[in-house]
Amino acid sequence: MNDIATPVRAKTPSAEELALIKKFLSDNTLFLGPDPEIMQNHDLMPRAPLEEEAIAKVSDAHTIAKIRDRIQSGCDEGYEMVEQMGAAPGAKWGDVITGVYSASGDLAIASAGGVLIFSALVHHPIKFIIKNWINDPTVGVREGDGFIHNDSRYGNVHNTDQSMILPIFHEGKLVCWVASTVHEGENGAIEPGGMPSMAESPCDEGLKMSPFKVVENYEIKRDILTFLQNSVREPKLQYEDMKVKLFACLRIKQRIEETLNTDGPDALVSTLRLTMENVRAEVKRRISEWPDMTVRTYIMQDSTLRENCLVKINCKLTKTGDRLIFDFRGSAPEFTNRPTNTIVAGLKGMLAQVFLCYVWPDLPRGQAAFAPIEVITDPASIVNCSYAAPNSQSLMSIFTGFTAGQHAVAKFLYSCPEKYTKVHAPTFNMINTFIWGGVSQHGETLGNLCADLNGMGAGATVDRDGEHALAPIFATMADIGEQELNEEDVPFLQLVSKKMTRDAIAPGKYRGGQGYTMIVATKDSEQWGFMTVCQGAKFPPLQGLFGGYACGAYPLSKVKGVDVYDVLLNEPEKFKHSIAEIMNERPFEGASYTTHHMGMGFEISKRGELFMISQGAGAGYGDLLERDPAGVIRDIEEGLISAEVAERLYKVKFDPVTLAINHDATQAARDAERQARKARGVPYAEFVKGWNRDVPPPYLQYFGCWGDDVEKLYMGDVDTFRDASTPRPNYMRHPKDVRIEELEARLAELGALAEEKQ
């Protein structure tokens, strides 16, 4: 008798049983975290049946243009409402955006001013809402609803930015969405102001709002509002700007409804879809006219904001046919306990601004302009971090990623036979400003930032110098703020503000636009402090173009042991109006004068102590020896560069008193320098042999690939690395532990010396 059991075939579940299983799994999902399917995709959604029907009925180009212009005007109106009524410094000075999105969640039209990257990312949370909440009986999406969101892992830049999102219905049908986003600043993070450089996990970064409903029947839900106010340092700010964003969205909704009433829903839906499709097709056409080639570049970060190190942003840009591919493989691994990482959507949003702000500003501002462009990254890298890594300082990586892209794109534009835009050296890319917080002179707890970060120096172009302190790389028509207005609310003064910093320049045939000096001191509070959160104090965060120089390095300087307000009252002649004069002449007896990198964590300041920084300059373009001597003299006269530095860099000879140019002597000096260059030069192959190393220097704390091997990512030293495709933790030691170890070693060494003497 055979005792082997007869196998029982598993029953194939019926369609009804499969539906029940699917419902069970859906009803019992443990956690609706960030959706990789949504977050990794920046292309347009496929045409929906509603869009197909609308396009079949309305596709006349004149009608589409008319409606698009009306919607654009509505977005601009909403933008101005937020700017005029917002409470946050970011709202007042233009760090906002409004936009209209298709029913599927794609950004179709954004306001002409403001921070485009916000709207270029807000399609992600809308698609999360569509996927998860529309059919959820406990949530739902209905007329009169509004959703709030700030967590970058679900689609935003960083957690200081808060979005209000409203669905728009017509006769019961969802036809589009509107949204408004503001850099609010304060969000309850471990450091005031919303951008904590001390964050070691996402739990340190304050509010982490996945998209959730906060408005019903067009009214803010008071229970949710109270929870949010209770989670931040500025409950008044939280409430006021939620109202402002809501009413801006309602104004845009009003303009959309006017269009629905005059032209009908098909015209609106068709306009949104065809606008996006036409832009995407036009981008592919323009790319196809670029030469097929590859450009390689990189940008170095010089810190994690807590320790000095070199962190590589590696970029290879390839164009073939109508495909344009940004390849960031080889960039540094993510930092498991440092916040300078970014999710890949943030990187894409900034790269979109390369094109919409600097290359093709004529295109409608929307998601479609970047939709056909491809981006490749390593998993768990600093430009595509995991959801477990902190990213409150993602600007450090998306801004340097932007510059790598801008630098590479400029070389493509230079190589185009026909040029429709000027070749542009990189604009300065760091938020050189003060973040502040504490108890104000009015007894209020505050935390936010100065709008000086919006005054980034513009890069030079192919035919002119860069503009001074023009605009931030992330916004158009943003302002640098009125410090005098700010001083009504905060207990510190900008004793020097908006003064161009001499010699902080990026020279070239055309020089970069200059940055300005900021010197601040607390006055009317004993509980007030500052932060600085940027890189570039040791190593420039950008590159010059075609022989132009990068900007200089910009350290933080402090003067302690002085009350400058007493000095101004009793000995005003001792106060100097530049960092160089104060640090070199040291006019305050008994004070300490120190310089630091620009990653200062939140530090309480005493009355009258000076904190001094400079906004950065854009990159230079072209060979210094080709600069018009008259331009050099003009820079000296305007106080942008000292006579000694100008003569040394540009090899220009002039009378030190009258500044009259000696053209013959200048030509001779430049000819001599060209001969000296030739004497210093060696054949390229020889140069490579002497310059290239197989591995990073042992004394260098280095992160990222070395040379062309993008598969091997170094993690701090030559013996620690990972395979690019295999993520692993990359923890940094606490700087205090490192310092304690150094001091203990010195004590042991001194103890040993003492024993020898005995």
Secondary structure as the mmCIF struct_conf table of DSSP 4:
data_model
#
loop_
_struct_conf.conf_type_id
_struct_conf.id
_struct_conf.beg_label_comp_id
_struct_conf.beg_label_asym_id
_struct_conf.beg_label_seq_id
_struct_conf.end_label_comp_id
_struct_conf.end_label_asym_id
_struct_conf.end_label_seq_id
HELX_LH_PP_P HELX_LH_PP_P1 ILE A 4 SER A 14
HELX_RH_AL_P HELX_RH_AL_P1 ALA A 15 ASP A 27
TURN_TY1_P TURN_TY1_P1 ASN A 28 ASN A 28
BEND BEND1 LEU A 30 LEU A 30
HELX_RH_AL_P HELX_RH_AL_P2 PRO A 36 MET A 39
TURN_TY1_P TURN_TY1_P2 GLN A 40 GLN A 40
BEND BEND2 ASP A 43 ASP A 43
HELX_LH_PP_P HELX_LH_PP_P2 LEU A 44 ALA A 48
HELX_RH_AL_P HELX_RH_AL_P3 PRO A 49 LYS A 57
HELX_RH_AL_P HELX_RH_AL_P4 ALA A 61 MET A 85
BEND BEND3 ALA A 88 ALA A 88
HELX_RH_AL_P HELX_RH_AL_P5 PRO A 89 LYS A 92
TURN_TY1_P TURN_TY1_P3 TRP A 93 GLY A 94
STRN STRN1 VAL A 96 SER A 102
TURN_TY1_P TURN_TY1_P4 ALA A 103 SER A 104
BEND BEND4 GLY A 105 GLY A 105
STRN STRN2 LEU A 107 ALA A 110
BEND BEND5 ALA A 112 GLY A 113
STRN STRN3 GLY A 114 GLY A 114
HELX_RH_AL_P HELX_RH_AL_P6 LEU A 116 ASN A 132
TURN_TY1_P TURN_TY1_P5 TRP A 133 ASN A 135
TURN_TY1_P TURN_TY1_P6 PRO A 137 VAL A 139
TURN_TY1_P TURN_TY1_P7 GLU A 143 GLY A 144
STRN STRN4 GLY A 146 HIS A 149
HELX_RH_3T_P HELX_RH_3T_P1 SER A 152 TYR A 154
TURN_TY1_P TURN_TY1_P8 GLY A 155 GLY A 155
BEND BEND6 VAL A 157 VAL A 157
TURN_TY1_P TURN_TY1_P9 ASN A 159 THR A 160
STRN STRN5 ASP A 161 HIS A 170
TURN_TY1_P TURN_TY1_P10 GLU A 171 GLY A 172
STRN STRN6 LYS A 173 HIS A 183
BEND BEND7 GLY A 188 GLY A 188
BEND BEND8 ILE A 190 GLU A 191
TURN_TY1_P TURN_TY1_P11 PRO A 192 GLY A 193
BEND BEND9 GLY A 194 GLY A 194
TURN_TY1_P TURN_TY1_P12 SER A 197 MET A 198
BEND BEND10 SER A 201 SER A 201
HELX_RH_3T_P HELX_RH_3T_P2 PRO A 202 ASP A 204
BEND BEND11 GLU A 205 GLY A 206
BEND BEND12 PRO A 211 PRO A 211
STRN STRN7 PHE A 212 GLU A 216
TURN_TY1_P TURN_TY1_P13 ASN A 217 TYR A 218
STRN STRN8 GLU A 219 ILE A 220
HELX_RH_AL_P HELX_RH_AL_P7 ARG A 222 GLN A 229
TURN_TY1_P TURN_TY1_P14 ASN A 230 SER A 231
BEND BEND13 VAL A 232 ARG A 233
HELX_RH_AL_P HELX_RH_AL_P8 PRO A 235 ASP A 263
HELX_RH_AL_P HELX_RH_AL_P9 PRO A 265 SER A 288
TURN_TY1_P TURN_TY1_P15 GLU A 289 GLU A 289
BEND BEND14 TRP A 290 TRP A 290
BEND BEND15 ASP A 292 ASP A 292
STRN STRN9 MET A 293 SER A 303
BEND BEND16 LEU A 305 GLU A 307
STRN STRN10 ASN A 308 THR A 320
TURN_TY1_P TURN_TY1_P16 GLY A 321 ASP A 322
STRN STRN11 ARG A 323 ASP A 327
TURN_TY1_P TURN_TY1_P17 ARG A 329 GLY A 330
HELX_LH_PP_P HELX_LH_PP_P3 SER A 331 ALA A 332
STRN STRN12 PRO A 333 PRO A 333
HELX_LH_PP_P HELX_LH_PP_P4 GLU A 334 PHE A 335
TURN_TY1_P TURN_TY1_P18 THR A 336 ASN A 337
BEND BEND17 PRO A 339 PRO A 339
HELX_RH_AL_P HELX_RH_AL_P10 VAL A 344 GLN A 353
HELX_RH_PI_P HELX_RH_PI_P1 VAL A 354 VAL A 359
TURN_TY1_P TURN_TY1_P19 PRO A 361 ASP A 362
BEND BEND18 LEU A 363 LEU A 363
BEND BEND19 ARG A 365 GLY A 366
HELX_RH_3T_P HELX_RH_3T_P3 GLN A 367 ALA A 369
TURN_TY1_P TURN_TY1_P20 PHE A 370 PRO A 372
STRN STRN13 GLU A 374 ILE A 376
TURN_TY1_P TURN_TY1_P21 PRO A 379 ALA A 380
STRN STRN14 SER A 381 SER A 381
TURN_TY1_P TURN_TY1_P22 ILE A 382 VAL A 383
STRN STRN15 ASN A 384 ASN A 384
TURN_TY1_P TURN_TY1_P23 TYR A 387 ALA A 388
BEND BEND20 ALA A 389 ALA A 389
TURN_TY1_P TURN_TY1_P24 SER A 392 SER A 394
HELX_RH_AL_P HELX_RH_AL_P11 LEU A 395 SER A 415
BEND BEND21 PRO A 417 GLU A 418
BEND BEND22 TYR A 420 THR A 421
STRN STRN16 HIS A 424 HIS A 424
HELX_LH_PP_P HELX_LH_PP_P5 ALA A 425 PHE A 428
BEND BEND23 MET A 430 MET A 430
BEND BEND24 THR A 433 THR A 433
STRN STRN17 ILE A 435 VAL A 439
TURN_TY1_P TURN_TY1_P25 GLN A 441 HIS A 442
BEND BEND25 GLY A 443 GLY A 443
STRN STRN18 THR A 445 LEU A 449
HELX_RH_3T_P HELX_RH_3T_P4 ALA A 451 ASN A 454
HELX_LH_PP_P HELX_LH_PP_P6 MET A 456 ALA A 460
STRN STRN19 THR A 461 THR A 461
BEND BEND26 VAL A 462 ARG A 464
HELX_LH_PP_P HELX_LH_PP_P7 ASP A 465 GLU A 467
TURN_TY1_P TURN_TY1_P26 HIS A 468 ALA A 469
TURN_TY1_P TURN_TY1_P27 ILE A 473 PHE A 474
STRN STRN20 THR A 476 THR A 476
BEND BEND27 MET A 477 MET A 477
HELX_RH_AL_P HELX_RH_AL_P12 GLN A 483 ASN A 486
TURN_TY1_P TURN_TY1_P28 GLU A 487 ASP A 489
BEND BEND28 VAL A 490 PRO A 491
STRN STRN21 PHE A 492 MET A 500
HELX_LH_PP_P HELX_LH_PP_P8 THR A 501 THR A 501
TURN_TY1_P TURN_TY1_P29 ARG A 502 ASP A 503
BEND BEND29 GLY A 508 LYS A 509
STRN STRN22 TYR A 510 TYR A 510
HELX_LH_PP_P HELX_LH_PP_P9 ARG A 511 GLN A 514
STRN STRN23 TYR A 516 THR A 522
BEND BEND30 ASP A 524 ASP A 524
BEND BEND31 GLU A 526 GLN A 527
STRN STRN24 TRP A 528 MET A 531
BEND BEND32 ALA A 537 PHE A 539
BEND BEND33 PRO A 541 LEU A 542
STRN STRN25 LEU A 545 LEU A 545
TURN_TY1_P TURN_TY1_P30 PHE A 546 GLY A 547
HELX_LH_PP_P HELX_LH_PP_P10 GLY A 548 CYS A 551
STRN STRN26 LEU A 556 LYS A 560
BEND BEND34 GLY A 561 GLY A 561
HELX_RH_AL_P HELX_RH_AL_P13 VAL A 564 ASN A 570
HELX_RH_3T_P HELX_RH_3T_P5 PRO A 572 LYS A 574
BEND BEND35 HIS A 577 SER A 578
HELX_RH_AL_P HELX_RH_AL_P14 ILE A 579 GLU A 585
BEND BEND36 PHE A 588 PHE A 588
TURN_TY1_P TURN_TY1_P31 GLU A 589 GLY A 590
STRN STRN27 SER A 592 HIS A 596
BEND BEND37 MET A 598 MET A 598
HELX_LH_PP_P HELX_LH_PP_P11 MET A 600 PHE A 602
STRN STRN28 GLU A 603 ILE A 604
TURN_TY1_P TURN_TY1_P32 ARG A 607 GLY A 608
STRN STRN29 LEU A 610 SER A 614
HELX_LH_PP_P HELX_LH_PP_P12 GLN A 615 GLY A 620
STRN STRN30 TYR A 621 TYR A 621
BEND BEND38 GLY A 622 GLY A 622
HELX_RH_3T_P HELX_RH_3T_P6 LEU A 624 GLU A 626
BEND BEND39 ARG A 627 ARG A 627
HELX_RH_AL_P HELX_RH_AL_P15 PRO A 629 GLU A 637
TURN_TY1_P TURN_TY1_P33 GLU A 638 GLY A 639
BEND BEND40 LEU A 640 ILE A 641
HELX_RH_AL_P HELX_RH_AL_P16 ALA A 643 TYR A 650
STRN STRN31 PHE A 654 PHE A 654
TURN_TY1_P TURN_TY1_P34 PRO A 656 THR A 658
STRN STRN32 ILE A 661 ILE A 661
HELX_RH_AL_P HELX_RH_AL_P17 HIS A 663 ARG A 680
HELX_RH_AL_P HELX_RH_AL_P18 TYR A 684 TRP A 691
BEND BEND41 ASP A 694 VAL A 695
TURN_TY1_P TURN_TY1_P35 PRO A 698 TYR A 699
STRN STRN33 TYR A 702 TRP A 706
TURN_TY1_P TURN_TY1_P36 GLY A 707 ASP A 708
STRN STRN34 ASP A 709 ASP A 717
TURN_TY1_P TURN_TY1_P37 VAL A 718 ASP A 719
STRN STRN35 THR A 720 ASP A 723
TURN_TY1_P TURN_TY1_P38 ALA A 724 SER A 725
BEND BEND42 THR A 726 THR A 726
HELX_RH_AL_P HELX_RH_AL_P19 PRO A 735 LYS A 757
#
